């Protein structure tokens, strides 16, 4: 069987997961990220469905130490990963502890990195929405920004019929990626959102990982800035 984990940069890997169902029969492609910390332990972002081959590949990289859900929607497989690596810590996006009362979370993600990855991975919640807060991460060694649902970039032929029309109107289809329009509308405190975005755009972004759709092949900083044009994003320079 071919490798599932693909190197993305120094000490960072991605893995494509199966599609997951969402509203009205819409299915999303999935992608996770794995970062090896200085401790040798692994930081697992938005874990996908866990198979035995994937588990073996992950174990070959190191012990799973931190398992992170970046927002309220990326939680489906947290329990599976915790069961496979009982010593790992679970980190919840704001609000997730109320949704997943069956899981014992160790921390709630905030504006400052956890000491376990401080100085290696930066983070910034995009504040201002009454519906959902996503925490964006930045891996310093590879200069990679990591987004879950704030940037979706589905292929134009991913869905057909009325779903294709809805996806285009939602603003989540290549070549115009972004956050779904209904989520954008929930950012009533645009000042708080723009302040958080400025910190994200100040990172020296050279690569970007997104959970749903194609990652940028080049000029990731412009890709990210353009995806946030609805919030006043900008191209670098």
Secondary structure, DSSP 8 states (H G I E B T S, - for coil): ---SEEEEETTEEEEEEEEEE-GGG-EEEEEEEEEE-TTS-EEEES-----HHHHHHHHHH--EEEEE--STT--TTHHHHHHHSTTSEEEE-TTHHHH-TTS--SEE--SS--TTTTTTEEEEE---BSS---EEEEETTTTEEEESSSSBBB-TTSS-HHHHHHHHHHT-BTTB-BS-HHHHTTB--HHHHHHHHHHHHHS--SEEEESSB---SS-HHHHHHHHTGGGT-----
